[in-house]
Amino acid sequence: MGTLFKEDELAKIESDKEVWDEHLREKLSSSPERRESFTTVSGKPIEGLYTPVDTKALDYTSQLGFPGKYPYTRGVQASMYRGRLWTMRMFAGLGSAEETNERFHHLVNQGQTGLSTAFDMPTLMGYDTGDPKALGECGTCGVAIDTLKDVEILFDRLPVDKLTTSMTINPPAPVLWAMYIAMAEKKGIPREKLGGTIQNDMLKEFVAQKTFMCPPEPSMRLIVDTIEFGTREVPRWNTISISGYHIREAGSTAVQELAFTLADGIAYVEAALERGLDIDAFAPRLSFFFNAHIDFFEEIAKYRAARRMWANIMKNRFNAKSERSLWLRFHTQTAGCSLAAQQPFNNVVRTAVEALGAVLGGTQSLHTNSFDEVLAIPTEEAATIALRTQQILAEETGVVNTIDPLGGSYLVEALTDEMEGAAYDYIQKIDDMGGMLKAIERNYPQMEIADAAYRFQREVDQEIRIMVGVNKHVTDDELPVDIYHVDEALEQRQIARTQEVKNSRDDTKVRESLERLGDACVGDENVMPHLIDAASSYATLQEMCDVFREVFGEYRDPSTF
């Protein structure tokens, strides 16, 4: 064991700490601490002082190591931000494809280095704008996409062979990816040159975010189809972004976010291996997506524990041999659930702190929330401030000048170890249930998250947990905030454009491509080539998703109390 301190040194420190504890008690008798206990946002107790005793079991070689080396606790890249800054990937999607395209161009011109697409609710659920279920929702929380025509407009005049594109889409993820590939190939860009990510993480939808289409088993089949197709034909694409972000937004603790995200990852790896894929062929393109919440040190510990855990899981559980298979590469988004509608300009500060935690935790990609998005889709001004927050961190603060600057901190290392142990406990419980799908069927992660969310809200209501401007430092006067309003006429324009596409396309070609897609779904043929054919013939999003619904059935979330 390569522990950092000798036993006699630790014994001396422990003895000195006992003397200091007595000194502290004397001081506290006349000047007590502000409250009886201190905890993280997740409720984990935090000690007043951490020393080498709290990290006495830490083995530097096996648990920390060096950046770019197993177990990657200190980062997956050797030089980290000294070599290359994280990708500044601002999430954007508003109203029409034209408006979102304008926002993309604005952000790229302001220095953004990657695209990230937010879709409206009908698109997220696999429905066209004109469907009765979609009425009134067009463009309200993202961009409306009905056909390949919308995707062509969305990425017009953008160098998609040079910029990586992220699409936050889940049930219809294979369909949107097919549209993106078809769009690029119509521009003359071969699919092997495309880089980006589809979220495509249905397990966390069943657990947390709750956008559904098909039941869990066929949803997993479609995900493995994308992994298989991407591995063979779109090698620069991350075909899944295993997401803890929405688990945390639903109210989980940091440990639950970590544990359930990695448990989802384990389930996807097992499904791909069952398909017959080679672990080192597909694992390097698995990516992750974490929440950057407000508790600074807890979040940094979470990212470091995640890298170490995934490296060990891939090496020891799945026998991966490639170094890149062991890497946990992740995107981070600051916590939407930490933002407040009251005194919304305070959200600029919250976002800056959360972004700093993500950077010090070693993220590869970052979205910073706009201060106004708790109220509406962000305005251009608010989105620019959010991007500037990242740029100030990168260019002015000096936090990028050294690698893992908090490595060796007694607090951070102790939190990292504790979080790792607690997350493994959760994963063991899920393994004992038969894996994540079985755990979801038993509503286990759902109930754990619900309980955590209830505890947190109760603490806020009782003013045990302080939110500035919400339950403390409240003011009656509010500064005016300009918010983005979706054009009410957008829905009819979108419906008209989709109808125009239908009127001009080759219906025979559309029908035949959808029939082939249905045959592939009934059998075991990979659906992606048929989706690309259907998208290229201008089949609508819903027409393709309706094939899935017809063959696989629709999922209804069971009520849980």
C-alpha positions in Angstrom: 0.0 0.0 0.0 1.3 3.4 -1.0 -0.4 5.4 1.8 0.7 9.0 2.1 1.7 9.0 5.8 3.5 6.5 8.0 1.7 5.0 10.9 3.7 6.9 13.6 3.0 10.2 11.8 -0.7 9.4 11.6 -0.7 8.5 15.3 1.0 11.9 16.1 -1.5 13.8 14.0 -4.4 11.9 15.7 -3.0 12.8 19.1 -2.5 16.4 18.2 -6.1 16.5 16.8 -7.4 15.4 20.1 -5.6 18.2 21.8 -7.0 20.6 19.2 -10.5 19.2 19.7 -10.3 20.2 23.4 -9.1 23.6 22.5 -12.0 24.0 20.1 -14.5 22.9 22.7 -13.2 25.7 25.0 -13.6 28.3 22.3 -17.1 27.0 21.4 -18.3 27.4 25.0 -18.1 31.1 24.7 -18.6 31.4 20.9 -20.7 28.5 19.6 -21.0 27.4 16.0 -23.8 28.8 13.9 -25.7 25.6 14.0 -25.6 22.1 15.5 -24.6 20.3 12.4 -23.3 21.0 8.9 -24.2 18.9 5.9 -23.9 18.9 2.1 -26.9 19.6 -0.1 -27.4 15.9 -0.2 -27.5 15.7 3.6 -24.1 14.1 4.3 -22.6 15.4 7.6 -19.4 17.5 7.1 -16.8 17.6 9.9 -15.3 20.9 11.0 -11.8 19.9 10.1 -10.2 17.2 7.9 -6.7 15.9 8.4 -4.5 13.1 7.0 -6.2 10.8 9.4 -9.4 11.1 7.3 -7.4 9.8 4.3 -5.2 7.4 6.0 -6.4 4.4 3.9 -5.8 6.3 0.7 -3.3 4.5 -1.6 -1.9 7.0 -4.0 -1.0 4.6 -6.8 -4.2 2.6 -6.9 -6.7 5.3 -6.0 -5.3 8.5 -7.3 -2.5 8.0 -9.7 -1.7 10.6 -12.4 -3.9 12.4 -14.9 -4.5 10.3 -18.0 -3.5 7.1 -16.1 -5.6 4.4 -14.5 -7.8 4.8 -12.4 -8.2 8.3 -13.9 -9.4 9.9 -10.6 -7.4 13.0 -11.5 -8.6 13.2 -15.1 -8.8 11.2 -18.3 -6.4 13.5 -20.2 -2.7 13.8 -19.2 -2.5 17.6 -19.6 -6.2 18.3 -19.1 -7.0 22.0 -19.6 -3.3 23.0 -20.1 -3.6 21.2 -23.4 -7.2 21.9 -24.4 -10.1 23.6 -22.7 -13.4 21.9 -22.1 -16.0 22.2 -24.9 -18.3 25.2 -24.3 -21.6 23.6 -25.4 -24.5 25.9 -24.7 -27.9 24.2 -24.8 -30.2 26.0 -27.3 -33.6 25.4 -28.8 -36.4 28.0 -29.2 -39.5 28.0 -31.3 -38.7 27.4 -34.9 -35.7 25.9 -36.6 -35.0 29.3 -38.1 -34.8 31.0 -34.7 -32.7 28.3 -33.2 -30.3 28.4 -36.2 -29.9 32.1 -35.5 -29.1 31.4 -31.9 -26.6 28.7 -32.9 -24.8 31.2 -35.2 -24.8 33.9 -32.4 -23.3 31.5 -29.9 -20.7 30.2 -32.3 -19.8 33.8 -33.2 -19.4 34.5 -29.4 -16.9 31.7 -29.0 -19.0 28.6 -28.3 -17.2 25.5 -29.5 -20.0 22.9 -29.8 -23.7 22.8 -30.6 -26.3 21.5 -28.2 -30.0 21.1 -29.2 -33.1 21.4 -27.0 -36.3 20.1 -28.6 -39.9 21.0 -27.8 -42.2 18.5 -26.0 -44.0 17.0 -29.0 -40.6 16.2 -30.6 -39.3 14.8 -27.3 -42.3 12.4 -27.3 -42.2 11.5 -30.9 -45.2 13.5 -32.2 -45.6 15.9 -35.1 -46.7 19.4 -34.3 -50.1 18.9 -35.9 -51.1 15.9 -33.8 -53.9 16.6 -31.4 -51.7 15.5 -28.4 -49.2 18.3 -29.4 -51.5 21.2 -29.7 -50.3 24.3 -27.8 -46.8 22.9 -27.2 -45.0 23.9 -30.3 -41.6 25.5 -29.5 -42.4 26.2 -25.9 -39.4 24.4 -24.4 -37.2 23.9 -27.5 -37.2 23.6 -31.2 -40.0 21.9 -33.1 -38.8 19.1 -35.5 -41.2 17.3 -37.7 -39.2 16.4 -40.8 -35.8 16.4 -42.4 -36.7 19.8 -43.8 -36.6 21.3 -40.2 -33.2 19.7 -39.5 -31.8 21.2 -42.8 -33.0 24.6 -41.7 -31.8 24.1 -38.1 -28.2 23.4 -39.2 -28.1 25.7 -42.2 -24.6 27.3 -42.8 -23.1 25.5 -39.9 -20.0 23.4 -40.4 -21.4 20.1 -38.9 -18.2 18.3 -40.0 -16.1 20.6 -37.8 -18.5 21.3 -34.9 -19.7 18.5 -32.7 -23.5 18.4 -32.1 -25.3 17.2 -29.0 -29.0 16.4 -29.2 -30.9 16.0 -25.9 -33.5 13.5 -27.2 -34.5 10.1 -25.8 -37.5 8.1 -27.0 -37.1 9.2 -30.6 -33.3 9.5 -30.4 -32.7 7.0 -33.3 -35.1 9.0 -35.5 -33.4 12.4 -34.8 -30.0 10.9 -35.3 -31.2 9.4 -38.7 -32.4 12.9 -39.7 -29.1 14.4 -38.7 -27.1 11.8 -40.7 -29.4 12.3 -43.7 -29.0 16.1 -43.5 -25.2 15.8 -43.4 -25.1 13.4 -46.3 -27.3 15.6 -48.4 -24.6 18.3 -47.8 -22.0 15.9 -49.1 -20.6 15.1 -45.6 -20.0 11.4 -45.0 -21.3 9.9 -41.8 -17.9 8.8 -40.7 -16.9 12.5 -40.4 -19.7 13.4 -38.1 -19.0 14.0 -34.4 -21.5 14.5 -31.6 -23.8 12.9 -29.1 -27.4 11.7 -28.8 -28.6 11.4 -25.3 -30.6 8.2 -26.0 -30.7 7.2 -22.4 -34.1 5.6 -21.8 -33.4 4.0 -18.4 -33.1 7.4 -16.7 -36.4 8.4 -18.4 -38.2 5.6 -16.7 -36.4 6.6 -13.4 -36.6 10.4 -13.5 -37.4 12.6 -16.5 -40.5 10.6 -17.7 -40.6 11.1 -21.5 -41.8 7.8 -22.8 -42.6 6.0 -26.0 -42.0 2.2 -25.9 -41.6 -0.1 -22.9 -38.2 -0.8 -21.4 -37.2 -4.0 -23.2 -37.8 -2.7 -26.8 -36.3 0.7 -25.8 -33.1 -1.1 -24.8 -33.2 -3.0 -28.2 -33.3 0.4 -30.0 -30.5 1.8 -28.0 -28.3 -1.2 -28.7 -29.1 -0.8 -32.4 -27.7 2.7 -32.3 -24.6 1.6 -30.4 -24.0 -1.2 -33.0 -24.6 1.1 -36.0 -22.5 3.9 -34.6 -19.6 1.5 -33.8 -19.6 0.3 -37.4 -20.5 3.4 -39.4 -20.3 6.6 -37.4 -17.2 6.0 -35.3 -16.8 9.6 -34.0 -20.3 9.7 -32.6 -21.3 9.1 -28.9 -24.4 7.0 -29.4 -25.5 7.4 -25.8 -25.0 10.0 -23.1 -25.7 8.1 -19.8 -27.3 10.8 -17.9 -27.3 11.6 -14.2 -28.4 15.1 -14.8 -32.1 14.4 -14.9 -31.9 12.0 -12.0 -30.5 14.9 -9.9 -33.1 17.3 -11.3 -35.8 14.9 -10.1 -34.5 15.4 -6.6 -31.8 12.7 -6.0 -28.8 13.1 -3.8 -25.3 13.3 -5.3 -24.7 9.7 -4.3 -27.9 8.5 -5.9 -27.1 10.4 -9.1 -23.7 8.8 -9.2 -24.9 5.3 -8.4 -28.0 5.2 -10.6 -26.1 6.7 -13.5 -23.3 4.1 -13.4 -25.9 1.3 -12.8 -27.6 2.5 -16.1 -24.2 2.4 -17.8 -23.7 -1.2 -16.6 -27.1 -2.2 -18.0 -26.2 -0.7 -21.4 -22.8 -2.4 -21.5 -24.4 -5.8 -20.6 -27.1 -5.3 -23.4 -24.4 -4.5 -26.0 -22.3 -7.5 -25.0 -25.4 -9.7 -25.2 -25.8 -8.5 -28.8 -22.3 -9.8 -29.5 -20.4 -6.5 -29.7 -16.8 -6.3 -28.6 -16.4 -4.3 -25.4 -13.4 -2.4 -26.7 -15.2 -1.6 -30.0 -18.1 0.3 -28.4 -17.1 1.3 -24.9 -14.8 4.2 -26.0 -17.8 6.0 -27.4 -20.0 5.8 -24.3 -20.3 9.2 -22.7 -21.9 10.5 -19.5 -23.8 13.6 -18.5 -23.7 14.9 -14.9 -25.4 17.7 -12.9 -23.3 20.5 -11.4 -25.2 21.3 -8.2 -24.5 24.1 -5.8 -22.6 22.1 -3.1 -19.1 22.8 -4.4 -16.9 20.1 -2.8 -19.5 17.4 -2.9 -19.9 17.9 -6.7 -16.1 17.8 -7.3 -15.9 14.6 -5.2 -18.7 13.1 -7.3 -16.9 13.6 -10.6 -13.7 12.2 -9.3 -15.4 9.1 -7.8 -17.3 8.6 -11.0 -14.1 8.4 -13.1 -12.4 6.0 -10.7 -15.5 3.8 -10.3 -16.1 3.5 -14.1 -12.5 2.6 -14.8 -12.7 -0.2 -12.2 -16.1 -1.4 -13.4 -14.9 -1.6 -17.0 -11.6 -3.2 -16.2 -12.6 -5.6 -13.5 -16.3 -6.3 -14.2 -16.2 -6.3 -18.0 -12.5 -7.1 -18.7 -12.1 -4.1 -21.1 -8.5 -3.9 -22.3 -8.4 -0.6 -24.3 -7.4 2.4 -22.2 -10.1 4.5 -23.8 -12.7 1.9 -22.7 -11.9 2.8 -19.1 -12.4 6.5 -19.6 -15.4 8.2 -18.1 -15.9 11.2 -20.4 -18.6 13.5 -19.4 -20.6 16.6 -20.2 -21.8 18.8 -17.3 -24.7 21.2 -17.0 -25.3 23.5 -14.1 -28.3 22.6 -12.0 -31.6 23.9 -13.2 -33.2 22.8 -10.0 -30.9 25.1 -8.0 -32.2 28.2 -9.8 -34.9 30.4 -8.3 -37.6 32.5 -9.9 -37.3 34.9 -7.0 -34.4 37.4 -7.4 -33.4 35.7 -10.7 -30.2 37.6 -11.1 -28.8 35.7 -8.2 -28.8 32.7 -10.6 -25.8 34.2 -12.3 -23.8 33.6 -9.1 -25.2 30.1 -8.6 -24.3 29.1 -12.2 -20.7 30.5 -11.8 -20.1 28.5 -8.7 -21.5 25.3 -10.2 -19.5 25.8 -13.4 -16.3 26.2 -11.3 -17.0 23.0 -9.5 -17.5 21.2 -12.9 -14.2 22.6 -14.2 -12.3 21.7 -11.0 -13.9 18.2 -11.2 -12.5 17.7 -14.7 -15.4 17.9 -17.1 -14.9 17.5 -20.9 -17.8 19.7 -21.9 -20.0 22.3 -20.1 -23.3 24.0 -20.4 -24.0 27.0 -18.1 -27.6 27.7 -17.4 -29.0 31.2 -18.1 -30.3 33.2 -15.2 -33.8 33.5 -16.7 -34.5 29.9 -17.8 -36.4 29.2 -14.6 -38.9 31.7 -16.0 -38.8 31.0 -19.8 -36.6 30.0 -22.7 -33.4 32.1 -22.3 -33.0 35.4 -24.1 -30.0 36.0 -26.3 -28.6 38.3 -23.6 -29.0 35.8 -20.8 -27.4 33.0 -22.9 -24.5 35.2 -23.7 -23.9 36.0 -20.0 -23.9 32.2 -19.3 -21.3 31.6 -22.1 -19.2 34.5 -20.8 -19.2 32.8 -17.4 -17.4 29.9 -18.9 -15.0 32.1 -20.8 -14.1 34.1 -17.7 -13.4 30.8 -15.8 -11.1 29.7 -18.7 -9.3 33.0 -19.4 -9.2 35.0 -16.2 -9.2 32.8 -13.0 -6.1 30.6 -13.4 -8.0 27.4 -12.5 -6.9 25.9 -15.8 -3.2 26.3 -15.1 -2.7 23.1 -13.1 -4.2 19.7 -13.3 -6.7 18.5 -10.5 -5.7 21.4 -8.2 -7.9 20.0 -5.4 -6.3 16.5 -5.5 -4.9 15.7 -2.1 -7.3 17.9 -0.2 -8.2 16.0 2.9 -11.8 17.0 2.5 -12.1 16.3 -1.2 -10.3 12.9 -0.9 -12.4 11.9 2.1 -15.6 12.9 0.3 -14.5 11.1 -2.9 -13.9 7.8 -0.9 -17.2 8.1 1.0 -19.2 8.8 -2.1 -17.6 5.9 -4.0 -18.4 3.5 -1.1 -22.0 4.6 -0.8 -22.5 4.4 -4.6 -21.1 0.9 -4.7 -23.6 0.0 -2.0 -26.5 1.1 -4.2 -25.1 -0.7 -7.2 -24.8 -3.9 -5.2 -28.5 -3.6 -4.2 -29.4 -3.1 -7.8 -27.3 -6.2 -8.9 -29.1 -8.2 -6.2 -32.4 -7.3 -7.7 -31.3 -8.6 -11.1 -30.0 -5.3 -12.6 -31.4 -1.9 -13.4 -34.4 -3.0 -15.5 -35.6 -5.2 -12.7 -34.9 -2.4 -10.1 -37.0 0.0 -12.3 -39.8 -2.6 -12.4 -39.8 -2.6 -8.6 -39.8 1.2 -8.5 -36.7 1.1 -6.4 -34.7 4.0 -7.8 -37.9 6.0 -8.3 -38.8 5.8 -4.7 -35.3 6.5 -3.5 -35.3 9.7 -5.5 -38.8 10.7 -4.4 -37.8 10.3 -0.7 -34.7 12.4 -1.2 -36.6 15.1 -3.0 -39.2 15.2 -0.2 -36.5 15.5 2.4 -34.8 18.4 0.6 -38.0 20.3 0.0 -39.0 19.8 3.7 -35.7 21.3 4.8 -36.2 24.3 2.5 -39.8 24.8 3.8 -38.5 24.6 7.4 -35.6 26.9 6.6 -33.1 24.3 7.6 -31.8 24.5 4.0 -31.3 28.1 3.0 -32.0 29.4 -0.5 -31.1 33.1 -0.8 -34.1 35.1 -2.0 -36.5 32.2 -1.4 -36.6 31.6 2.3 -34.0 34.1 3.5 -32.9 37.6 2.5 -36.3 37.9 0.8 -37.3 41.3 -0.7 -40.5 42.7 -2.0 -38.9 44.6 -4.8 -38.0 42.6 -7.9 -35.8 43.9 -10.7 -37.6 43.6 -14.1 -36.5 40.7 -16.3 -37.1 40.5 -20.0 -38.2 37.0 -21.0 -38.5 35.3 -24.3 -42.0 34.8 -25.7 -42.8 32.1 -28.2 -44.7 33.5 -31.2 -48.3 32.2 -31.0 -48.4 31.9 -34.8 -45.5 29.5 -34.8 -47.6 26.4 -34.4 -49.7 27.1 -37.6 -46.6 28.0 -39.6 -44.9 24.7 -38.5 -48.0 22.7 -39.3 -48.2 24.3 -42.7 -44.5 23.6 -43.5 -44.9 20.0 -42.6 -48.0 19.7 -44.8 -46.0 21.3 -47.6 -43.3 18.7 -47.2 -45.9 15.9 -47.3 -47.5 17.4 -50.5 -44.1 17.5 -52.3 -42.5 14.2 -51.3 -42.7 10.8 -53.0 -45.4 9.0 -50.9 -44.6 5.6 -52.4 -41.0 5.9 -51.3 -42.1 7.0 -47.9 -44.6 4.1 -47.5 -42.0 1.5 -48.6 -39.3 2.9 -46.3 -41.7 2.7 -43.4 -42.8 -0.8 -44.3 -39.1 -1.9 -44.3 -38.6 -0.2 -40.9 -41.6 -2.1 -39.5 -40.1 -5.4 -40.8 -36.8 -4.6 -39.2 -38.6 -3.9 -35.9 -40.5 -7.2 -36.0 -37.3 -9.1 -36.8 -33.8 -8.5 -35.4 -32.4 -6.3 -38.2 -30.8 -3.0 -37.1 -33.3 -0.2 -37.6 -30.9 2.6 -38.3 -30.4 2.1 -42.1 -34.1 2.0 -42.5 -34.6 5.1 -40.4 -32.0 7.0 -42.5 -33.9 5.9 -45.7 -37.2 7.0 -44.2 -35.8 10.3 -43.0 -34.2 11.0 -46.4 -37.6 10.4 -48.1 -39.0 13.1 -45.7 -41.1 10.7 -43.6 -42.2 12.7 -40.5 -40.9 12.1 -37.0 -44.3 10.8 -35.9 -44.6 8.4 -38.9 -41.4 6.7 -37.9 -42.2 6.7 -34.2 -45.7 5.4 -34.9 -44.0 2.3 -36.4 -42.2 1.8 -33.1 -45.4 2.3 -31.2 -47.3 -0.2 -33.4 -44.7 -2.9 -33.2 -43.4 -2.5 -29.6 -46.4 -1.0 -27.9 -46.6 2.1 -25.7 -45.4 2.5 -22.2 -47.5 3.9 -19.4 -45.8 4.9 -16.2 -47.2 3.0 -13.2 -48.5 5.1 -10.3 -46.3 4.8 -7.2 -47.1 6.1 -3.8 
